[in-house]
């Protein structure tokens, strides 16, 4: 396998993934929710091989957002509280790169820009990298207008 370029830097991207299928349909309907999305941060330049030949991205959970049924927008605070009462159980999950790469660009937010401040992987240790990840998660404030 070819070594990555010495000057390769992280390229963090937020991605919005529809996770409605993992929720109880009846409960969502009771709260006027039509879709639930999880927002994750991943590094497009970092791939992990989990005991298989297919590379995966590490997806770091940031937040959730949701769509409301027409006419039920007034109950969005109740819907938000309902979703908060059912937290995600994983701060990090792995998904095949091809699955994430197939997600349309309008479901991705590439606005994180560190400019020249970001060091190449070869110049940082794991702790420095995870500090960057955690900072990016904390910088995420709400679902961008996707």
MARKE-576647 format. One record per residue (C-alpha): z, y, x; residue in one letter; chain; residue number from 1. Coordinates in steps of 0.2 Angstrom, whole numbers. Layout:
[[Z,Y,X],'a','A',NUM]
...
***
This chain:
[[0,0,0],'x','A',1]
[[-4,17,6],'x','A',2]
[[10,29,10],'x','A',3]
[[11,45,0],'x','A',4]
[[6,61,9],'x','A',5]
[[21,69,19],'x','A',6]
[[19,85,9],'x','A',7]
[[19,78,-9],'x','A',8]
[[32,87,-20],'x','A',9]
[[39,82,-37],'x','A',10]
[[29,88,-52],'x','A',11]
[[41,88,-67],'x','A',12]
[[34,88,-85],'x','A',13]
[[43,87,-102],'x','A',14]
[[35,75,-114],'x','A',15]
[[38,74,-133],'x','A',16]
[[38,56,-139],'x','A',17]
[[38,51,-157],'x','A',18]
[[52,39,-160],'x','A',19]
[[53,39,-179],'x','A',20]
[[50,21,-179],'x','A',21]
[[67,18,-171],'x','A',22]
[[76,27,-185],'x','A',23]
[[81,20,-202],'x','A',24]
[[68,27,-214],'x','A',25]
[[79,29,-229],'x','A',26]
[[92,39,-219],'x','A',27]
[[78,50,-213],'x','A',28]
[[71,53,-230],'x','A',29]
[[88,57,-237],'x','A',30]
[[89,71,-224],'x','A',31]
[[71,77,-227],'x','A',32]
[[66,72,-210],'x','A',33]
[[48,66,-208],'x','A',34]
[[47,63,-189],'x','A',35]
[[59,62,-175],'x','A',36]
[[54,66,-157],'x','A',37]
[[63,63,-141],'x','A',38]
[[60,75,-127],'x','A',39]
[[60,68,-109],'x','A',40]
[[58,74,-92],'x','A',41]
[[48,64,-79],'x','A',42]
[[40,67,-62],'x','A',43]
[[22,64,-62],'x','A',44]
[[22,61,-44],'x','A',45]
[[36,48,-43],'x','A',46]
[[32,30,-49],'x','A',47]
[[44,15,-49],'x','A',48]
[[40,-3,-49],'x','A',49]
[[52,-13,-59],'x','A',50]
[[49,-31,-54],'x','A',51]
[[31,-30,-59],'x','A',52]
[[14,-24,-53],'x','A',53]
[[13,-10,-66],'x','A',54]
[[21,7,-61],'x','A',55]
[[33,16,-72],'x','A',56]
[[39,33,-74],'x','A',57]
[[58,37,-75],'x','A',58]
[[60,46,-91],'x','A',59]
[[76,57,-92],'x','A',60]
[[82,62,-109],'x','A',61]
[[83,80,-113],'x','A',62]
[[84,83,-131],'x','A',63]
[[77,79,-148],'x','A',64]
[[67,88,-161],'x','A',65]
[[61,84,-178],'x','A',66]
[[49,88,-192],'x','A',67]
[[55,92,-210],'x','A',68]
[[46,87,-226],'x','A',69]
[[39,102,-235],'x','A',70]
[[52,111,-246],'x','A',71]
[[67,104,-237],'x','A',72]
[[67,116,-222],'x','A',73]
[[83,124,-230],'x','A',74]
[[93,108,-226],'x','A',75]
[[87,108,-207],'x','A',76]
[[105,111,-201],'x','A',77]
[[111,96,-211],'x','A',78]
[[97,86,-203],'x','A',79]
[[101,92,-186],'x','A',80]
[[119,87,-188],'x','A',81]
[[114,70,-194],'x','A',82]
[[103,67,-179],'x','A',83]
[[117,73,-167],'x','A',84]
[[129,60,-175],'x','A',85]
[[117,47,-169],'x','A',86]
[[116,50,-150],'x','A',87]
[[104,42,-139],'x','A',88]
[[112,28,-128],'x','A',89]
[[102,31,-112],'x','A',90]
[[100,46,-101],'x','A',91]
[[86,37,-92],'x','A',92]
[[73,24,-97],'x','A',93]
[[57,18,-89],'x','A',94]
[[40,17,-97],'x','A',95]
[[24,12,-90],'x','A',96]
[[14,26,-82],'x','A',97]
[[-1,22,-92],'x','A',98]
[[8,24,-109],'x','A',99]
[[14,41,-104],'x','A',100]
[[-3,46,-96],'x','A',101]
[[-11,42,-113],'x','A',102]
[[0,54,-122],'x','A',103]
[[-11,70,-127],'x','A',104]
[[-8,85,-116],'x','A',105]
[[-3,95,-132],'x','A',106]
[[13,84,-132],'x','A',107]
[[17,89,-114],'x','A',108]
[[25,104,-107],'x','A',109]
[[20,108,-89],'x','A',110]
[[29,125,-88],'x','A',111]
[[42,120,-75],'x','A',112]
[[36,129,-59],'x','A',113]
[[47,129,-44],'x','A',114]
[[33,138,-33],'x','A',115]
[[36,136,-15],'x','A',116]
[[54,133,-16],'x','A',117]
[[52,115,-20],'x','A',118]
[[53,104,-4],'x','A',119]
[[42,88,-1],'x','A',120]
[[50,71,-5],'x','A',121]
[[51,68,14],'x','A',122]
[[62,83,16],'x','A',123]
[[75,79,3],'x','A',124]
[[87,65,0],'x','A',125]
[[91,56,-17],'x','A',126]
[[106,67,-21],'x','A',127]
[[95,83,-19],'x','A',128]
[[81,75,-30],'x','A',129]
[[94,71,-44],'x','A',130]
[[100,89,-43],'x','A',131]
[[83,95,-46],'x','A',132]
[[81,83,-61],'x','A',133]
[[98,88,-68],'x','A',134]
[[93,106,-66],'x','A',135]
[[77,104,-75],'x','A',136]
[[86,94,-89],'x','A',137]
[[98,109,-91],'x','A',138]
[[84,122,-90],'x','A',139]
[[77,113,-106],'x','A',140]
[[82,124,-121],'x','A',141]
[[73,118,-136],'x','A',142]
[[57,109,-141],'x','A',143]
[[42,120,-136],'x','A',144]
[[30,125,-149],'x','A',145]
[[20,109,-148],'x','A',146]
***
